[in-house]
């Protein structure tokens, strides 16, 4: 039976949510599955991918073929790297400890990148909020000045008019 690792769509219209599953390639997209490996939520930024890496590696070693999108997600979470390192251990190029050490180092680096992106997005949102607040404040001040009652100026007599009125007396 040819097995594929693919996405199974869930969620409502316009708000997709996917399960990452191992399924028979002949079954329907949302049909019968062999095992649920993880979930993928593309509605958040950065997207949330929850994956059982060991189960994914087990299916890859048993010959399951990931679809293009599933392959990208497996690569994003490191399942393909762990499968590659396991192949190196089987061939004798690495020891189990070396493979685990390399995988943990890669995971730490990846977590740093994800955290950096989240922090950058939060900072950008805060900057946009402060700019919008400053622009709104400027608009409100301009409206307040435009709506101020204009005080009528009383003309003070000029020097020549004062002299003329003094001479008349």
DSSP file (Angstrom, degrees, kcal/mol; ACC not computed):
  #  RESIDUE AA STRUCTURE BP1 BP2  ACC     N-H-->O    O-->H-N    N-H-->O    O-->H-N    TCO  KAPPA ALPHA  PHI   PSI    X-CA   Y-CA   Z-CA
    1    1 A X              0   0    0      0, 0.0     2,-0.4     0, 0.0     0, 0.0   0.000 360.0 360.0 360.0 119.8    0.0    0.0    0.0
    2    2 A X        -     0   0    0     62,-0.0    23,-2.5     1,-0.0     2,-0.4  -0.573 360.0-156.5 -72.7 126.3    1.6    3.3   -1.1
    3    3 A X  E     -A   24   0A   0     -2,-0.4    62,-2.2    21,-0.2     2,-0.4  -0.860   8.9-167.5-109.6 138.1    1.6    5.7    1.9
    4    4 A X  E     -Ab  23  65A   0     19,-3.1    19,-2.8    -2,-0.4     2,-0.7  -0.938  19.3-140.6-119.9 144.8    1.7    9.5    1.7
    5    5 A X  E     +Ab  22  66A   0     60,-1.5    62,-2.2    -2,-0.4     2,-0.3  -0.940  49.3 144.6 -98.5 117.5    2.3   12.1    4.4
    6    6 A X  E     -A   21   0A   0     15,-2.4    15,-2.9    -2,-0.7     2,-0.4  -0.838  49.5 -87.0-146.7 177.9   -0.1   14.9    3.5
    7    7 A X  E     -A   20   0A   0     -2,-0.3     2,-0.5    13,-0.2    13,-0.2  -0.755  25.7-158.8 -96.9 140.5   -2.4   17.5    4.8
    8    8 A X  E     -A   19   0A   0     11,-2.7    11,-2.5    -2,-0.4     2,-0.2  -0.982  23.9-128.6-117.8 119.4   -6.0   16.9    5.8
    9    9 A X  E     +A   18   0A   0     -2,-0.5     2,-0.2     9,-0.2     9,-0.2  -0.456  36.9 157.1 -77.9 136.6   -8.1   20.0    5.8
   10   10 A X  E     +A   17   0A   0      7,-3.2     7,-2.3    -2,-0.2     2,-0.1  -0.782  30.6  69.7-137.0-178.3  -10.3   21.0    8.8
   11   11 A X  E    S-A   16   0A   0     -2,-0.2     5,-0.2     5,-0.2     2,-0.1  -0.273  80.9 -61.1  93.5 176.4  -11.7   24.3   10.0
   12   12 A X  E >   -A   15   0A   0      3,-0.7     3,-1.9     1,-0.2     2,-0.1  -0.350  69.2 -63.7 -95.8 178.1  -14.4   26.5    8.5
   13   13 A X  T 3  S+     0   0    0      1,-0.3    -1,-0.2    -2,-0.1    -2,-0.0  -0.383 123.9   8.2 -62.4 128.9  -14.6   28.3    5.2
   14   14 A X  T 3  S+     0   0    0     -2,-0.1    -1,-0.3    -3,-0.1     2,-0.3   0.310 119.3  76.7  83.4  -9.5  -11.8   30.9    4.9
   15   15 A X  E <   -A   12   0A   0     -3,-1.9    -3,-0.7     2,-0.1    28,-0.1  -0.646  69.9-170.0-130.3  74.4  -10.1   29.7    8.1
   16   16 A X  E     -A   11   0A   0     -2,-0.3     2,-0.3    -5,-0.2    27,-0.3  -0.326  10.3-178.6 -71.8 149.8   -8.3   26.5    7.2
   17   17 A X  E     -A   10   0A   0     -7,-2.3    -7,-3.2    24,-0.1     2,-0.4  -0.975  13.9-155.3-143.0 131.6   -6.7   24.3    9.8
   18   18 A X  E     -AC   9  40A   0     22,-2.8    22,-2.7    -2,-0.3     2,-0.4  -0.853  13.7-148.9-118.9 146.5   -4.8   21.2    8.8
   19   19 A X  E     -AC   8  39A   0    -11,-2.5   -11,-2.7    -2,-0.4     2,-0.7  -0.900  21.1-136.5 -99.9 139.1   -3.9   17.8   10.3
   20   20 A X  E     +AC   7  38A   0     18,-2.9    17,-3.0    -2,-0.4    18,-1.8  -0.888  40.4 172.2 -94.2 117.8   -0.6   16.3    9.1
   21   21 A X  E     -AC   6  36A   0    -15,-2.9   -15,-2.4    -2,-0.7     2,-0.6  -0.865  41.1-130.1-130.4 157.4   -1.4   12.7    8.5
   22   22 A X  E     +AC   5  35A   0     13,-2.8    12,-3.0    -2,-0.3    13,-1.7  -0.956  47.4 160.7-101.2 121.3    0.0    9.5    7.1
   23   23 A X  E     -A    4   0A   0    -19,-2.8   -19,-3.1    -2,-0.6     2,-0.2  -0.946  48.1 -88.5-142.1 158.7   -2.7    8.1    4.7
   24   24 A X  E >   -A    3   0A   0      8,-0.3     3,-1.6    -2,-0.3   -21,-0.2  -0.489  38.1-130.9 -63.6 134.8   -3.1    5.7    1.8
   25   25 A X  T 3  S+     0   0    0    -23,-2.5    -1,-0.1     1,-0.3   -22,-0.1   0.712 105.2  57.5 -65.8 -18.9   -2.4    7.6   -1.4
   26   26 A X  T 3  S+     0   0    0    -24,-0.3    -1,-0.3     2,-0.0     2,-0.1   0.562  88.3  94.8 -88.8  -8.0   -5.6    6.3   -2.9
   27   27 A X  S <  S-     0   0    0     -3,-1.6    -4,-0.1     1,-0.1     6,-0.0  -0.393  86.8 -89.6 -81.2 162.7   -7.9    7.6   -0.1
   28   28 A X    >   -     0   0    0      1,-0.1     3,-1.2    -2,-0.1    -1,-0.1  -0.182  39.2-104.8 -66.7 162.3   -9.7   10.9   -0.4
   29   29 A X  T 3  S+     0   0    0      1,-0.3    -1,-0.1   -21,-0.0    -2,-0.1   0.919 122.2  24.6 -54.7 -48.9   -8.1   14.1    0.9
   30   30 A X  T 3  S+     0   0    0    -22,-0.1    -1,-0.3     3,-0.0     3,-0.1   0.130 111.4  99.1-103.1  19.5  -10.2   14.3    4.0
   31   31 A X  S <  S-     0   0    0     -3,-1.2    -4,-0.1     1,-0.2    -2,-0.0   0.280  79.5 -17.9 -88.5-147.5  -10.9   10.5    4.1
   32   32 A X        -     0   0    0      1,-0.0    -8,-0.3    -9,-0.0     2,-0.3  -0.257  61.7-166.4 -63.1 138.2   -9.5    7.6    6.0
   33   33 A X        -     0   0    0    -10,-0.1   -10,-0.2     1,-0.1     3,-0.1  -0.878  24.2-148.7-124.9 158.7   -6.0    8.1    7.6
   34   34 A X  S    S-     0   0    0    -12,-3.0     2,-0.3     1,-0.3   -11,-0.2   0.855  82.0  -8.3 -90.2 -43.0   -3.5    5.7    9.1
   35   35 A X  E     -C   22   0A   0    -13,-1.7   -13,-2.8    20,-0.0     2,-0.6  -0.968  59.2-128.2-157.6 138.8   -2.0    8.0   11.7
   36   36 A X  E     +C   21   0A   0     -2,-0.3   -15,-0.2   -15,-0.2     3,-0.1  -0.807  26.8 177.5 -87.2 121.1   -2.3   11.7   12.7
   37   37 A X  E     -     0   0A   0    -17,-3.0    15,-2.2    -2,-0.6     2,-0.3   0.775  54.2 -46.7 -96.9 -32.0    1.2   13.0   12.9
   38   38 A X  E     -CD  20  51A   0    -18,-1.8   -18,-2.9    13,-0.2     2,-0.3  -0.960  52.6 -94.6-176.4-169.5    0.6   16.7   13.8
   39   39 A X  E     -CD  19  50A   0     11,-2.9    11,-2.2    -2,-0.3     2,-0.4  -0.908  17.7-159.6-131.8 159.5   -1.3   19.9   13.1
   40   40 A X  E     -CD  18  49A   0    -22,-2.7   -22,-2.8    -2,-0.3     2,-0.6  -0.968   3.5-172.8-143.4 122.2   -0.7   23.0   11.0
   41   41 A X  E >   + D   0  48A   0      7,-3.0     7,-1.9    -2,-0.4     3,-0.8  -0.906   6.0 176.9-118.1 101.4   -2.4   26.4   11.6
   42   42 A X  T 3   +     0   0    0     -2,-0.6    -1,-0.1   -26,-0.3     5,-0.1   0.463  65.6  84.9 -82.3   0.6   -1.6   28.9    8.8
   43   43 A X  T 3  S+     0   0    0    -27,-0.3    -1,-0.2     5,-0.1     2,-0.2   0.623  81.9  67.4 -79.3 -12.1   -3.9   31.6   10.2
   44   44 A X  S <  S-     0   0    0     -3,-0.8     2,-0.5     4,-0.1     4,-0.0  -0.631  90.4-101.6-104.4 164.7   -1.3   32.9   12.7
   45   45 A X  S    S+     0   0    0      1,-0.3     2,-0.1    -2,-0.2    -3,-0.0  -0.958 115.4  26.7-128.0 113.7    1.9   34.7   12.0
   46   46 A X  S    S-     0   0    0     -2,-0.5    -1,-0.3    -4,-0.0    -3,-0.1   0.588 112.5-115.0 -71.7 155.5    4.3   32.9   12.3
   47   47 A X        -     0   0    0     -2,-0.1     2,-0.6    -5,-0.1    -5,-0.2  -0.248  24.6-122.7 -61.2 145.7    2.3   29.8   11.4
   48   48 A X  E     -D   41   0A   0     -7,-1.9    -7,-3.0     2,-0.0     2,-0.5  -0.827  29.7-179.2 -97.2 121.8    1.9   27.2   14.1
   49   49 A X  E     -D   40   0A   0     -2,-0.6     2,-0.6    -9,-0.2    -9,-0.2  -0.977   5.6-174.5-122.2 117.3    3.1   23.7   13.3
   50   50 A X  E     +D   39   0A   0    -11,-2.2   -11,-2.9    -2,-0.5     2,-0.4  -0.955  18.2 170.4-112.3 115.5    2.8   21.0   15.9
   51   51 A X  E     -D   38   0A   0     -2,-0.6     2,-1.2   -13,-0.2   -13,-0.2  -0.981  40.2-136.0-134.7 135.4    4.5   17.8   14.8
   52   52 A X     >  -     0   0    0    -15,-2.2     4,-2.1    -2,-0.4     5,-0.2  -0.781  27.2-169.6 -84.5  98.2    5.4   14.5   16.4
   53   53 A X  H  > S+     0   0    0     -2,-1.2     4,-2.6     1,-0.2     5,-0.2   0.870  79.4  53.6 -63.9 -39.5    8.9   14.3   14.8
   54   54 A X  H  > S+     0   0    0      1,-0.2     4,-2.2     2,-0.2    -1,-0.2   0.901 109.6  47.9 -64.9 -40.0    9.5   10.7   15.9
   55   55 A X  H  > S+     0   0    0      2,-0.2     4,-2.2     1,-0.2    -1,-0.2   0.896 111.8  50.5 -66.4 -39.0    6.3    9.4   14.2
   56   56 A X  H  X S+     0   0    0     -4,-2.1     4,-2.4     2,-0.2    -2,-0.2   0.917 110.9  48.3 -64.6 -42.8    7.1   11.4   11.0
   57   57 A X  H  X S+     0   0    0     -4,-2.6     4,-2.7     2,-0.2    -2,-0.2   0.903 109.1  54.3 -63.8 -40.2   10.6    9.9   10.9
   58   58 A X  H  X S+     0   0    0     -4,-2.2     4,-1.3     1,-0.2    -2,-0.2   0.931 111.2  44.9 -58.7 -46.2    9.2    6.4   11.5
   59   59 A X  H  <>S+     0   0    0     -4,-2.2     5,-2.6     1,-0.2     4,-0.2   0.887 112.3  51.6 -67.7 -38.1    6.8    6.9    8.5
   60   60 A X  H ><5S+     0   0    0     -4,-2.4     3,-1.3     1,-0.2    -2,-0.2   0.908 109.5  49.9 -64.1 -40.4    9.6    8.3    6.3
   61   61 A X  H 3<5S+     0   0    0     -4,-2.7    -1,-0.2     1,-0.3    -2,-0.2   0.773 106.5  56.5 -69.7 -24.7   11.8    5.3    7.1
   62   62 A X  T 3<5S-     0   0    0     -4,-1.3    -1,-0.3    -5,-0.2    -2,-0.2   0.421 128.8 -95.2 -85.9   1.6    9.0    3.0    6.2
   63   63 A X  T < 5 +     0   0    0     -3,-1.3   -60,-0.2     1,-0.3    -3,-0.2   0.557  67.5 156.4 103.5   8.8    8.8    4.6    2.7
   64   64 A X      < -     0   0    0     -5,-2.6     2,-0.6    -6,-0.1    -1,-0.3  -0.475  33.6-142.1 -69.2 138.7    6.0    7.2    3.1
   65   65 A X  E     -b    4   0A   0    -62,-2.2   -60,-1.5    -2,-0.2     2,-0.2  -0.901  11.1-141.0-104.0 120.9    6.3    9.9    0.5
   66   66 A X  E     -b    5   0A   0     -2,-0.6   -60,-0.2   -62,-0.2   -44,-0.0  -0.529  16.9-121.4 -79.0 147.4    5.5   13.5    1.7
   67   67 A X     >  -     0   0    0    -62,-2.2     4,-2.8    -2,-0.2     5,-0.2  -0.265  38.4 -94.4 -72.7 173.1    3.6   15.9   -0.6
   68   68 A X  H  > S+     0   0    0      1,-0.2     4,-1.9     2,-0.2     5,-0.1   0.927 126.1  41.6 -59.1 -47.8    5.3   19.2   -1.5
   69   69 A X  H  > S+     0   0    0      2,-0.2     4,-2.1     1,-0.2    -1,-0.2   0.912 115.8  49.6 -68.1 -42.0    3.6   21.1    1.3
   70   70 A X  H  > S+     0   0    0      1,-0.2     4,-2.8     2,-0.2    -1,-0.2   0.879 108.9  53.6 -63.6 -36.9    4.0   18.3    3.8
   71   71 A X  H  X S+     0   0    0     -4,-2.8     4,-2.3     2,-0.2    -1,-0.2   0.901 107.8  50.3 -64.1 -40.5    7.7   18.1    2.9
   72   72 A X  H  X S+     0   0    0     -4,-1.9     4,-2.2    -5,-0.2    -2,-0.2   0.902 112.7  46.6 -63.6 -40.8    8.1   21.8    3.5
   73   73 A X  H  X S+     0   0    0     -4,-2.1     4,-1.9     2,-0.2    -2,-0.2   0.898 111.6  50.4 -69.0 -40.3    6.5   21.5    7.0
   74   74 A X  H  X>S+     0   0    0     -4,-2.8     5,-2.0     1,-0.2     4,-0.9   0.887 112.7  47.4 -63.6 -38.3    8.6   18.4    7.8
   75   75 A X  H  <5S+     0   0    0     -4,-2.3     3,-0.4     3,-0.2    -2,-0.2   0.896 108.5  55.1 -67.1 -40.9   11.7   20.3    6.8
   76   76 A X  H  <5S+     0   0    0     -4,-2.2    -2,-0.2     1,-0.2    -1,-0.2   0.861 114.0  40.2 -60.8 -38.3   10.5   23.4    8.9
   77   77 A X  H  <5S-     0   0    0     -4,-1.9    -1,-0.2    -5,-0.1    -2,-0.2   0.547 116.6-112.1 -91.2  -8.1   10.2   21.2   12.0
   78   78 A X  T  X5S+     0   0    0     -4,-0.9     4,-2.4    -3,-0.4    -3,-0.2   0.549  77.9 126.6  94.7   8.0   13.4   19.2   11.4
   79   79 A X  H  ><S+     0   0    0     -5,-2.0     4,-2.1     1,-0.2    -4,-0.2   0.892  77.1  49.8 -66.5 -38.1   11.8   15.8   10.7
   80   80 A X  H  > S+     0   0    0     -6,-0.8     4,-2.2     2,-0.2    -1,-0.2   0.885 111.1  49.7 -67.8 -36.9   13.7   15.5    7.4
   81   81 A X  H  > S+     0   0    0     -7,-0.3     4,-2.8     2,-0.2    -2,-0.2   0.920 110.5  49.4 -65.4 -43.6   17.0   16.4    9.1
   82   82 A X  H  X S+     0   0    0     -4,-2.4     4,-2.2     1,-0.2    -2,-0.2   0.887 111.1  50.1 -64.1 -37.6   16.4   13.8   11.8
   83   83 A X  H  X S+     0   0    0     -4,-2.1     4,-1.8     2,-0.2    -1,-0.2   0.904 111.2  49.3 -63.6 -42.0   15.7   11.2    9.2
   84   84 A X  H  X S+     0   0    0     -4,-2.2     4,-1.7     2,-0.2    -2,-0.2   0.915 111.7  47.9 -63.7 -44.1   18.9   12.1    7.4
   85   85 A X  H  X S+     0   0    0     -4,-2.8     4,-2.0     1,-0.2    -1,-0.2   0.874 108.5  54.7 -66.0 -36.0   20.9   11.9   10.6
   86   86 A X  H  X S+     0   0    0     -4,-2.2     4,-2.2     1,-0.2    -1,-0.2   0.874 105.8  53.1 -64.1 -35.9   19.3    8.5   11.4
   87   87 A X  H  X S+     0   0    0     -4,-1.8     4,-1.8     2,-0.2    -1,-0.2   0.884 107.6  51.4 -63.9 -38.7   20.5    7.3    7.9
   88   88 A X  H  X>S+     0   0    0     -4,-1.7     5,-2.0     2,-0.2     6,-1.1   0.866 108.7  50.9 -65.3 -36.4   24.0    8.5    8.8
   89   89 A X  H ><5S+     0   0    0     -4,-2.0     3,-0.5     4,-0.2    -2,-0.2   0.910 108.9  51.3 -66.8 -41.9   23.8    6.5   12.1
   90   90 A X  H 3<5S+     0   0    0     -4,-2.2    -2,-0.2     1,-0.2    -1,-0.2   0.868 111.6  47.6 -62.2 -36.4   22.7    3.4   10.2
   91   91 A X  H 3<5S-     0   0    0     -4,-1.8    -1,-0.2    -5,-0.1    -2,-0.2   0.640 115.9-115.9 -81.3 -13.3   25.6    3.7    7.8
   92   92 A X  T <<5S+     0   0    0     -4,-0.8    -3,-0.2    -3,-0.5    -2,-0.1   0.538  83.1 118.3  93.5   6.4   28.1    4.2   10.6
   93   93 A X  S   <S+     0   0    0     -5,-2.0     2,-0.3    -6,-0.2    -4,-0.2   0.789  81.0  23.1 -75.5 -27.4   29.1    7.8    9.7
   94   94 A X  S    S-     0   0    0     -6,-1.1     2,-0.2    -9,-0.1    -2,-0.2  -0.898  75.8-124.3-132.1 160.2   27.8    9.2   13.0
   95   95 A X     >  -     0   0    0     -2,-0.3     4,-2.2     1,-0.1     5,-0.2  -0.652  34.7-108.5 -95.9 165.8   27.1    7.9   16.5
   96   96 A X  H  > S+     0   0    0     -2,-0.2     4,-2.3     1,-0.2     5,-0.2   0.879 119.6  51.7 -60.2 -38.7   23.6    8.3   18.0
   97   97 A X  H  > S+     0   0    0      2,-0.2     4,-2.5     1,-0.2    -1,-0.2   0.902 108.8  49.6 -66.9 -41.9   25.0   10.9   20.4
   98   98 A X  H  > S+     0   0    0      2,-0.2     4,-2.5     1,-0.2    -1,-0.2   0.907 111.1  50.0 -63.4 -41.4   26.5   13.0   17.7
   99   99 A X  H  X S+     0   0    0     -4,-2.2     4,-2.3     2,-0.2    -2,-0.2   0.925 112.0  47.1 -64.0 -44.3   23.2   12.9   15.7
  100  100 A X  H  X S+     0   0    0     -4,-2.3     4,-2.7     2,-0.2    -2,-0.2   0.898 111.7  51.8 -63.3 -40.1   21.2   14.0   18.7
  101  101 A X  H  X S+     0   0    0     -4,-2.5     4,-2.2     2,-0.2    -2,-0.2   0.924 110.9  46.8 -63.2 -45.1   23.7   16.8   19.4
  102  102 A X  H  X S+     0   0    0     -4,-2.5     4,-2.1     1,-0.2    -1,-0.2   0.900 113.1  49.6 -63.2 -40.5   23.5   18.1   15.9
  103  103 A X  H  X S+     0   0    0     -4,-2.3     4,-2.4     2,-0.2    -2,-0.2   0.917 110.9  48.7 -66.5 -43.1   19.7   17.9   15.9
  104  104 A X  H  X S+     0   0    0     -4,-2.7     4,-2.3     2,-0.2    -1,-0.2   0.890 110.6  51.3 -64.3 -39.2   19.4   19.8   19.3
  105  105 A X  H  X S+     0   0    0     -4,-2.2     4,-2.0     2,-0.2    -1,-0.2   0.909 111.0  48.4 -63.4 -41.4   21.8   22.5   18.0
  106  106 A X  H  X S+     0   0    0     -4,-2.1     4,-2.4     1,-0.2    -2,-0.2   0.909 110.2  51.9 -64.6 -41.5   19.7   22.9   14.9
  107  107 A X  H  X S+     0   0    0     -4,-2.4     4,-2.7     2,-0.2    -2,-0.2   0.906 109.1  49.9 -62.2 -42.2   16.5   23.1   17.0
  108  108 A X  H  X S+     0   0    0     -4,-2.3     4,-1.9     2,-0.2    -1,-0.2   0.912 111.8  48.1 -62.7 -42.9   17.9   25.8   19.2
  109  109 A X  H  X S+     0   0    0     -4,-2.0     4,-1.8     2,-0.2    -2,-0.2   0.911 112.6  48.8 -62.8 -42.6   19.0   27.8   16.1
  110  110 A X  H  X S+     0   0    0     -4,-2.4     4,-2.3     1,-0.2    -2,-0.2   0.906 109.3  51.8 -65.2 -42.8   15.5   27.4   14.6
  111  111 A X  H  X S+     0   0    0     -4,-2.7     4,-2.6     1,-0.2    -1,-0.2   0.878 107.7  53.9 -61.6 -37.2   13.8   28.4   17.8
  112  112 A X  H  X S+     0   0    0     -4,-1.9     4,-2.3     2,-0.2    -1,-0.2   0.900 108.7  48.2 -63.0 -41.3   16.0   31.6   17.9
  113  113 A X  H  X S+     0   0    0     -4,-1.8     4,-2.2     2,-0.2    -2,-0.2   0.913 112.7  47.8 -64.8 -43.3   14.9   32.5   14.4
  114  114 A X  H  X S+     0   0    0     -4,-2.3     4,-2.4     2,-0.2    -2,-0.2   0.914 112.8  48.4 -65.6 -42.6   11.2   32.0   15.2
  115  115 A X  H  X S+     0   0    0     -4,-2.6     4,-2.7     1,-0.2    -1,-0.2   0.900 110.3  52.5 -63.6 -40.8   11.5   34.0   18.3
  116  116 A X  H  X S+     0   0    0     -4,-2.3     4,-2.4     2,-0.2    -2,-0.2   0.901 110.0  48.1 -61.8 -41.3   13.3   36.8   16.4
  117  117 A X  H  X S+     0   0    0     -4,-2.2     4,-2.4     2,-0.2    -2,-0.2   0.922 112.0  49.0 -66.1 -43.3   10.5   36.9   13.8
  118  118 A X  H  X S+     0   0    0     -4,-2.4     4,-2.2     1,-0.2    -2,-0.2   0.919 112.9  47.7 -61.7 -43.6    7.8   37.0   16.5
  119  119 A X  H  X S+     0   0    0     -4,-2.7     4,-2.5     1,-0.2    -1,-0.2   0.901 111.3  51.1 -64.6 -40.6    9.6   39.8   18.4
  120  120 A X  H  X S+     0   0    0     -4,-2.4     4,-2.4    -5,-0.2    -2,-0.2   0.900 110.7  48.1 -63.3 -41.1   10.1   41.7   15.1
  121  121 A X  H  X S+     0   0    0     -4,-2.4     4,-2.2     2,-0.2    -1,-0.2   0.896 111.9  49.5 -66.5 -39.6    6.4   41.4   14.3
  122  122 A X  H  X S+     0   0    0     -4,-2.2     4,-2.1     2,-0.2    -2,-0.2   0.903 112.2  48.2 -65.8 -40.3    5.4   42.6   17.8
  123  123 A X  H  X S+     0   0    0     -4,-2.5     4,-2.6     2,-0.2    -2,-0.2   0.907 110.8  50.7 -66.0 -42.0    7.8   45.6   17.5
  124  124 A X  H  X S+     0   0    0     -4,-2.4     4,-2.4     1,-0.2    -2,-0.2   0.898 110.4  49.7 -63.1 -39.9    6.5   46.5   14.1
  125  125 A X  H  X S+     0   0    0     -4,-2.2     4,-2.0     2,-0.2    -1,-0.2   0.899 111.3  48.9 -65.9 -40.0    2.9   46.4   15.4
  126  126 A X  H  X S+     0   0    0     -4,-2.1     4,-2.2     2,-0.2    -2,-0.2   0.901 111.4  49.6 -66.5 -40.5    3.8   48.6   18.4
  127  127 A X  H  X S+     0   0    0     -4,-2.6     4,-2.3     1,-0.2    -2,-0.2   0.913 110.6  49.9 -63.5 -42.5    5.6   51.1   16.1
  128  128 A X  H  X S+     0   0    0     -4,-2.4     4,-2.3     1,-0.2    -1,-0.2   0.885 110.0  51.6 -63.7 -37.3    2.6   51.2   13.8
  129  129 A X  H  X S+     0   0    0     -4,-2.0     4,-2.2     2,-0.2    -2,-0.2   0.910 110.1  47.7 -66.4 -42.5    0.3   51.8   16.8
  130  130 A X  H  X S+     0   0    0     -4,-2.2     4,-2.3     2,-0.2    -2,-0.2   0.888 112.2  50.0 -67.3 -37.9    2.4   54.7   18.1
  131  131 A X  H  X S+     0   0    0     -4,-2.3     4,-2.4     2,-0.2    -2,-0.2   0.913 111.2  48.7 -65.2 -41.8    2.5   56.3   14.7
  132  132 A X  H  X S+     0   0    0     -4,-2.3     4,-2.3     2,-0.2    -2,-0.2   0.890 111.3  50.5 -64.7 -38.6   -1.2   56.0   14.3
  133  133 A X  H  X S+     0   0    0     -4,-2.2     4,-2.2     2,-0.2    -2,-0.2   0.905 110.8  48.5 -65.6 -42.0   -1.7   57.5   17.7
  134  134 A X  H  X S+     0   0    0     -4,-2.3     4,-2.1     2,-0.2    -2,-0.2   0.909 112.4  48.6 -64.6 -42.0    0.6   60.4   16.9
  135  135 A X  H  X S+     0   0    0     -4,-2.4     4,-2.1     1,-0.2    -2,-0.2   0.904 112.0  48.9 -64.6 -41.1   -1.3   61.1   13.6
  136  136 A X  H  X S+     0   0    0     -4,-2.3     4,-2.4     1,-0.2    -1,-0.2   0.881 109.6  52.4 -65.8 -37.7   -4.6   60.9   15.4
  137  137 A X  H  X S+     0   0    0     -4,-2.2     4,-2.3     2,-0.2    -2,-0.2   0.911 109.2  49.5 -64.1 -42.4   -3.4   63.3   18.0
  138  138 A X  H  X S+     0   0    0     -4,-2.1     4,-2.2     2,-0.2    -2,-0.2   0.904 111.2  49.1 -63.4 -41.7   -2.3   65.8   15.4
  139  139 A X  H  X S+     0   0    0     -4,-2.1     4,-2.3     1,-0.2    -2,-0.2   0.914 110.6  50.6 -64.4 -42.8   -5.6   65.6   13.6
  140  140 A X  H  X S+     0   0    0     -4,-2.4     4,-2.3     1,-0.2    -2,-0.2   0.894 110.2  49.5 -63.1 -40.0   -7.5   66.1   16.9
  141  141 A X  H  X S+     0   0    0     -4,-2.3     4,-2.3     2,-0.2    -1,-0.2   0.902 110.4  50.5 -65.3 -40.3   -5.4   69.2   17.7
  142  142 A X  H  X S+     0   0    0     -4,-2.2     4,-2.0     1,-0.2    -2,-0.2   0.903 111.3  48.6 -64.2 -40.3   -6.0   70.6   14.2
  143  143 A X  H  X S+     0   0    0     -4,-2.3     4,-1.9     2,-0.2    -2,-0.2   0.895 109.7  52.5 -65.2 -39.9   -9.8   70.1   14.6
  144  144 A X  H  X S+     0   0    0     -4,-2.3     4,-0.5     1,-0.2    -2,-0.2   0.908 110.4  47.2 -64.2 -41.4   -9.7   71.7   18.1
  145  145 A X  H >< S+     0   0    0     -4,-2.3     3,-0.7     1,-0.2    -1,-0.2   0.881 111.8  51.0 -66.4 -37.6   -8.0   74.8   16.6
  146  146 A X  H 3< S+     0   0    0     -4,-2.0    -1,-0.2     1,-0.2    -2,-0.2   0.823 111.8  47.3 -69.9 -30.1  -10.5   75.0   13.7
  147  147 A X  H 3< S+     0   0    0     -4,-1.9    -1,-0.2    -5,-0.1    -2,-0.2   0.460  83.2 117.3 -91.9  -1.6  -13.4   74.8   16.1
  148  148 A X  S << S-     0   0    0     -3,-0.7     2,-0.3    -4,-0.5    -3,-0.0  -0.414  76.3-107.8 -63.9 139.2  -12.2   77.5   18.6
  149  149 A X        -     0   0    0      1,-0.1     2,-0.6    -2,-0.1    -1,-0.1  -0.524  32.6-124.9 -68.8 134.1  -14.5   80.5   18.7
  150  150 A X        -     0   0    0     -2,-0.3     2,-0.4    -3,-0.0    -1,-0.1  -0.691  19.3-135.7 -83.5 121.2  -12.8   83.4   17.0
  151  151 A X        -     0   0    0     -2,-0.6     2,-0.3     1,-0.1    -1,-0.0  -0.626  21.4-122.1 -78.1 128.4  -12.6   86.4   19.3
  152  152 A X        -     0   0    0     -2,-0.4     2,-0.5     1,-0.1    -1,-0.1  -0.535  24.8-127.9 -73.5 132.8  -13.6   89.6   17.5
  153  153 A X        -     0   0    0     -2,-0.3     2,-0.6     1,-0.0    -1,-0.1  -0.666  12.5-142.6 -84.2 129.3  -10.9   92.1   17.6
  154  154 A X        -     0   0    0     -2,-0.5     2,-0.4     1,-0.0    -1,-0.0  -0.810  24.3-123.3 -90.2 126.0  -11.9   95.5   18.8
  155  155 A X        -     0   0    0     -2,-0.6     2,-0.3     1,-0.0     3,-0.0  -0.540  20.0-142.5 -75.6 125.3  -10.0   98.1   16.9
  156  156 A X        -     0   0    0     -2,-0.4     2,-0.1     1,-0.1    -1,-0.0  -0.631  31.3 -98.5 -81.5 143.3   -8.0  100.3   19.1
  157  157 A X        -     0   0    0     -2,-0.3    -1,-0.1     1,-0.1     2,-0.1  -0.367  39.3-124.0 -64.4 140.3   -7.9  103.9   17.9
  158  158 A X     >  -     0   0    0      1,-0.1     4,-2.1    -2,-0.1     5,-0.2  -0.305  25.6-103.1 -78.1 168.0   -4.8  104.8   16.0
  159  159 A X  H  > S+     0   0    0      1,-0.2     4,-2.2     2,-0.2     5,-0.2   0.882 120.8  52.1 -61.5 -40.3   -2.5  107.7   17.1
  160  160 A X  H  > S+     0   0    0      1,-0.2     4,-1.9     2,-0.2    -1,-0.2   0.878 109.8  49.2 -66.8 -36.9   -3.8  110.0   14.4
  161  161 A X  H  > S+     0   0    0      2,-0.2     4,-2.2     1,-0.2    -1,-0.2   0.879 109.9  52.1 -68.7 -37.2   -7.5  109.4   15.5
  162  162 A X  H  X S+     0   0    0     -4,-2.1     4,-2.3     2,-0.2    -2,-0.2   0.925 109.8  48.5 -63.9 -43.6   -6.6  110.0   19.1
  163  163 A X  H  X S+     0   0    0     -4,-2.2     4,-2.1     1,-0.2    -1,-0.2   0.900 111.0  51.1 -62.7 -40.5   -4.9  113.3   18.2
  164  164 A X  H  X S+     0   0    0     -4,-1.9     4,-1.3     1,-0.2    -1,-0.2   0.901 111.5  46.3 -66.5 -39.9   -7.9  114.4   16.2
  165  165 A X  H  X S+     0   0    0     -4,-2.2     4,-0.9     1,-0.2    -1,-0.2   0.852 112.2  51.5 -72.2 -32.7  -10.4  113.6   19.0
  166  166 A X  H  < S+     0   0    0     -4,-2.3     3,-0.2     1,-0.2    -2,-0.2   0.857 108.0  52.2 -70.0 -34.9   -8.2  115.4   21.5
  167  167 A X  H  < S+     0   0    0     -4,-2.1    -1,-0.2     1,-0.2    -2,-0.2   0.829 103.5  58.5 -71.0 -30.6   -8.0  118.5   19.3
  168  168 A X  H  <        0   0    0     -4,-1.3    -1,-0.2     1,-0.3    -2,-0.2   0.813 360.0 360.0 -69.5 -28.6  -11.7  118.6   19.0
  169  169 A X     <        0   0    0     -4,-0.9    -1,-0.3    -3,-0.2    -2,-0.2   0.476 360.0 360.0 -78.1 360.0  -12.2  118.9   22.7
